[in-house]
Amino acid sequence: MPARIAIASLMQESNSFSPLKTTVETFASYYLLHGEEMLTGYGEARTEVPGFFAVLAKAGAEAVPLIAAYAAASGTVTRQAFDTLVGEMERRLRDAGPVDGLLLALHGALVVEDQPDGDGEIIQRMRKLLPAATPIGVSLDLHGHITPLKLQPNVFHIGYREYPHIDMYETGQRTAEILLDIVAKRRPMPAMALAKRPLLVSPVCTRTTDGPLRPIAEEARRMERAGEVIHAALFPVQPWIDVPDLGFAALVCAEDAARAQAVAEKLAEMIWRLRSDFFPDLTPLEEAIRIGLASDGMTLVSDAGDAPTGGSAADSAAVLRALIAAGADRAARLSYLTICDPGAVAAASAQGAGAEVTTPVGHYFSKQDGAPVTITGRVLSLSDGIYKMTDGGPNGLELSMGLTAVIAIGSIRLLARSQPSMEWDKAMYVSQGLPLEDAALVFVKSPAHFRQSFGPLAARIISANTPGPTAPDMRRIPFTKATRPLYPLDPI
């Protein structure tokens, strides 16, 4: 009989400092797929669950889809929403009958109002529903918050290898392949080992393509190629969650428990020795604007402090205010930026394309973090804000910015949208009639992932030291629950 493998996914990256709460409606605004809807609901997206399906189909195994919910990054998840979604996962797993294994696609940094490790609770609840010997394979984002709660019996974990995240689909494939090997008794259940260090680093400087993390990631890959371990994952962690035991983790999957622990400790110690190198090179916002307006080519600027993929509301007016103060609206070349503000979009929509609109913009959600800027501009276009990622990692994934307006404020092009969404792919701008080659300055609310898509078109890339709930300078984050001491907040 072919193996029967249950598949489920509940993915959200929490931010303890976001003004937004994550509800079932938040998940539904991205995607919420029930049962067999999962088989076609991903479309062409190259993410973990399609990777699961591909491996099972090739092996002739039966996929038993349960539920798939995704909410990108936002504030903490309400207990009601969490129990609603996990409850459905539990019910569908019970109703599925006997299965030979379970594949879970999780983020790893989901925080519930009353549970600092929501992903760990999911794994624990699924483990209790299955026979003790039934294997569970879990795929995790490289920014997961790894705790002992995740290390349940007969559960193995496979993390992304790359940041920017260009291997989501491949991570799903690796996880499914290992699970099928276990089910077919081609390999024993691997041992998992965790090692952590009290280190917080900004995603601005944890790329695996360059910078201080690259040699450590390369050592992990060397160990895998040499057969020393099955998988060695590095987790720089989502740094904007205010939870105990926050830190940089190495999580190793190996056939031997002692070897797994030794390798995890080796990688964690390599990271710790380089801790002073993991501080981002940040430029004051005003200086970044000056450079962009005065230089040839396109200057690409990371507004990391307001990154929706870190959980920000993406509604800060800091960049818009600084652009106007610097005279970018009167410059000879264009400047692009985005702000999530449903009120400003509604005002633009009421006036219509081609009309002039005067409206406050910014801090629609994060009123405690700043004041809006009142602008007068011409509405260049209105759209439903739907576009498809083409070269930002999970290619083929369809995203929605909600009702969207492009407003010209002199030489500034403001892409105002109704809901926050990841700013990884240049299709965000291009889909709204804003080709990047026309701009002197392009702002992206992302700490690092944007480099994959936007980077090849830029003459230079600058990380601005912008404020917000995803501030790239870790010392600006007002932690109250994180275990201390914690570098670089504290001298260690």
N, C-alpha and C positions, 0 to 999 in steps of 0.2 A: 504494500500500500504506500502511496506517496506520503511524504511528511506533511502534516498540517501545522502551519505556522501562523499564529495570531500576530497582527500588526496594529500598533497604535502610536499616536503622536500627540503630545501636548507641549507646545513650545512657546515660551515667553521669557524675555530677558528683563528682569525687574530693575527698577531704580527707586531706591528708598526716598529720594529727594524730589521726585516728580510730583507735580500737583494733581496728576491724574490717577484715578483708580482703574484697574483693569477688571472688566466685567465680561459676562458672556457676550454682550453686544460688541465689546472691543474685539474679541476673537472673531465674531461673525463678520466684522468689517474687513478682516483680512481673508480668512477662510475657516469654515467649520463644516467638516465633512463627516457624514454618518454612514457607517457600514460600507456597503458597496459603492457609495458615492466616491470613496477614496480611489477606486480603480481608475476613474477617468478625471476626477476633480483637479488633479495637479496639472493637467494639460501637458505642455512641453517642458515644465519646470524640472531642472536637474538638481533636485534636493534629495534628502535622505530616503524618504518613503518610496519615491520612484526607484531609487537604487535597490531598496529591499525587494520590490516587486520584480525587478529585472532579474535578480539573482535567483529568486524562487521560481520564476517562469522557466529560466534556462535549465534548472535542476529538475523540473517536473514536479515541484512541490506545490501544495495547495496553500494559497494565501487566504487567511481569514481576517478580513479588515474589520476593525472595531470602531475607532473614531480618530479623526485628525483635526486638531485645532491649533491655530497659529495666531499670535498677537504681537509679533515683532518685539519691541521694547516699549515699556510704559511703566506706570507706577505699580505698586504691589497689587497682587491679585486678591480680590475679595474672597473670603472663605466660602460664601454662597456660590460664587462662580466656580471656584476650584472644585467644590464638592459636587456641583451639577455636572461638570465635565468628567471628573474622575469617576463619579458615580455611574455615568453612562458607560465608561470604559469597563468598569467592574461588571455591570449588568450584561453587556455584550460578551464579555469573556466567559461569564458563567453560562450564558445561553448558547455559546458556541460548541459546547461539548468538549470532549478530550482533544487537546492539542499537544504537539510534540515540542513546541517551543514558542517563545514570545519575543518579538522584536519591538523595541521602544525607541522612537526618535524624540529625544528631549534636548532642551538647551543646556540645562545644568545650573542656571542662575535664576530660577523662578522662585520668588519669595511670596508667600501667602501672608495675610495680615497677622496670623498667629503662628506661623511656621516659617522659620528662616531658610529651610531647605525643602521647598515644595517638591522638587524632583525626587529627592530622597523618599518623601512620603509616598509619591506615586509608585516608586519601585517597591517599597515595603508593602503597600496595599496589593499590588499585583502578585508579589511573592507569596502572600498569604492565601491567594485564591488558587494557586497552582500546586500540584504535587511537588514535594521538596526536590525531587531529582529533575524536574522539568527545567531546562536551561532558559535563561533570559539574557538577550543581548541588547545593550543600550548604546546608541550613538549620542555623542555629546559635542556641543560647541566648544571651541578652544577657550572661550571665556566663562566656562562653567565654574561654579563655586563647589568644590569637591569636599565632601564631609564623609565621616565614617558611616552615616546613615545610608549613603548610596551603596555601600559595599555589603549588600545582602548575600546570603548563601546562594551559590550556583547562579550568580549574576556576573557577567563580564562587561567591560566598558571599552568603547573605541572612540577616541576623540579626533576632531579635525587635525590634520597635519599642517594646514596652511592658514596664514593670515596675511593679506586678505583671504577671505573664505572662498576659495575656488575649488574645493574638494568636498563639497557637501554630498553630492551624488556618490562619489567614490568612497566616502566614509560609510554611507549606507550599504554599499556593495561589500566592503570589508566586513562589516558587522554581520551581514546576512551569511556570507561565506563561512565565517567561523562558526556561527550557530548551526548551519547545516552539517559542518564537519563533526560537531559535537553530537548532534542528533543521530548521525550515521555511524558514530563511534569510530570515526577516522582520527579523532583526537580526543583527549580527556578534557574535562572542564578545566580551563586555565585558572591559575591563581591570580588575584589582584593585590597590588601593594600601593600604598599611598604615602607620600612624603610631602610635607609642607614647610614653608618658611614665611615668617611675618613680614612680607614684602608686598607693597602695592605699587603697581606701575600703570602709567597711562597707556591706553591703546595706541597713542600716537607713536610710541617707540617699542612696540612689541610685534612688529612685522617679522615674518619668517623669511622675507625676501632680502632684507638687509638690516643692519643695526645689531644691537647686542644679543638679541635672541637667536639670530641665525646660526652661530656656531653650536649652540646648545641643541637646536632643532636638528642640525646636521648630525650631531653625535647620536641623537635618538634614532635617526633614520639609519645610521651606520649599524647600530646594534640590531635593528630589525633585519637589515640585509644579511648580517652575519649569523642570524639565527639565534642570537643571544636571548632575545625576547620575542614575543608575538607582536606586541604593540607597546610603544612608549609614548605617552601623551603628555604634553605640557599645557598647563592651564594658568595663564596670567591673571585670570579671574575678571569678571565684571566688577570694576573697582567702585561703582557707585551704589553698592548695596550695603546698608548699615546693619551688619549681622555679626555674631560672634565667629571666631576662628577664620576670619577673612585672611586670605594670603595666596601666595603663588604655590601651585601644586604640581607635582609630578605623579602620574598615575600609570602604573606599569602592569601589563598583562603578560604573563609568562607561564610556562609549564611547571616551573618550580617556584614555590613560595619564597624560599630564601633568596633565590636569584632575583625575583621580582622586587623584593624589598631592597636588596643591595643596589640594584639599578636605579630605583626610585630615589634612594638617598643620594646616589652619585649625581643624578641630574639636578636634584634640589640644591645640593651643595654647590654645583657649578653656577646655578642661578644666583645663589646667595653671595658668592664671592664677587660677582659682577654687579651687585645691587646699586652701587653708585653710578653705574653706566646707564641705568634705566630711568633717567630723568629726561623728559623731552626738551628739545631745543625749541623754545617758544619765542614768538615775535610779538611785540605790542601791536594791537589792532591798528592803531593810527599809522604805525610804521609800515605795516603790511599794505595798507591802502596807498600810502605814498609811493612805495616801490612799484606797485602795480600800475598806477597812473603815469609814472615817469619812465617806465621800461617798455621795450619792444616786446612783441609776442604776448601770449596770454599768461597772466599770473593766476595761479590756482591757489586759493586760500582755504584752509580748513578752519571752519567755525566749530571746533570740537566741543565748546562749552554748551552748545545747544543741539546736540546730536540726537535725533529721534531713535537711532539704533542703539543708543545707550539709555533711552528712557525719557529723554527730554520732551517737552511739549512742542518744541521746534517753533516757538512763538516769540523769541527774544527780538527786541528792536535794537539791540546794541550795534549790530553791523549797519543797519539802515541809518541810525542816528550818526554814526561815525562817517559814513559815506557822504551824507549831506553836509556835515561839518567840514569835510575835506574838499567840498566843491565837486564831487563826482557827478552830480546832476548837471553841471555846466562843462564837463570835460569833453574833449574831442572824441573820445572813444567810450564804449559802453561798459557798464558794470552790471553783473547779474547777481541776484541773491534770492533766497526763498524765505517766506514767513508763513507759518500756519496761523490763519486768522479767519474763522468762518464769518465774523462780522464784516470785515473788510471785503471779503469775497461777495457777500450778500449785497453790500453797497454798490460794488462794481457791477454786479449782475442786474441790479435794479436800474442802473443808468444805461447799460447795454454797451456792446462793442462799438468803439469809435467815439464814445461820449467821454466827457470829463467827469471825474469823480473826486470829491473831497471826503476823506474818511480817516479816522484814527487807525493805526496799524500797529500790531504787536501787543504782547502780554495779555492776550485774550484769556488764556488759562492761568498763566503765572503772574497774576496781578501783584503778588507780594515781591516779585523780583525786579520790577521796573515799571515805567510808565510808557504808554504807546506814543508813537510819533504821528502827528496829523500831517497827511500828505495831500497834495493835489496833483493828479496825473490823468493821463488819457488811457482808457481801457483798450488795450490792443487786441485782446482775444478773451473768449470764455470757452471752457470745455468741461467735459466730465472728469478730466484728470487721470484717465486710465492710460497706462502705457505698459509695454512689455520690456523686461530687462534683456539686453542683448550681449553685454560683455562685462557684467559686474559680478559674476560668480554663479548665482543660481539662474543661469540663462533660461529664458522662456517663461520665467515667473511673471505673472501679470500683477501689477500694482495699481492702486487707486489713490490719488491725492484728494478725492472728493471733488466737488465743484471747484474749479480753478480759474483764476483770472491772471492775465499778464497785464501789469500796469506800468506805463512809461512815466517816470518822474524825471523829465529832462533826459539825460543820458543814462539814467539808472533803469534797469528792467527788473521790476519786482514780480516774482512768481508767487502769487498769494494763493494758498490752498486751504481747503476746509478740514483736512485731517492730516496728522503727521504720517509720514511714510519714509522708508529708508532712502537715503540719498547716496546710493552706491553707483548708480549707472547714469551715464550722460544722457540717456534717453529721457530722463526726467525733464531736462531743459529742451532737448531737440524736439521732443514730442509737442512742445508748446510753441514751436516756431522760433526758438532761440539757439541758433548754431553757435558753438563755442568759439569758432575762429573769428567771430565778429566782436568778441569782448576783450577788453584790456584786463578786467578783473572778473573772476568767477568764484563765488563763495559756495562752499559745500558744507552742510552740517553733518560732518563725519570725521572721526579722528584719523582713520587710516585706510579703510576699505575703498574709498573713492579713488585711490591711486590706480587701481586695476583698470578702471574704465576711463576716467578723466586724465590720468597722468600722462599718457603718451602724447596728448595734445598740448601740454603745458610747457612754456619756456622755463618756468620755475614753479616750485611748490613751497608754500609757506604755511606753517602751523601757527595760527594766531592764538594768543593767550586770552581767549574770550571767556566771559563769565557764564554761569548757568549750572544746572544740575548735573551736567557731564563735564565739568571743568577739567581741562587736561592737566592742570597743576593739582596734584592730589592733596597738597597742603591747604587748599582752599575749601575742601569738602568738610562739612560740619558733622563728623561722626560722633555718635553718642553710645552706640551699642557694640561697635567693633572692638575685638580684644586688643588691648594695648600691652606692651609697646608694639608699634607697627611702623616700619620704615617706609617712606621718609618722613612720616609725621613725627616720629620720635627718633632721637639719635640711638642707634644700636651698633 
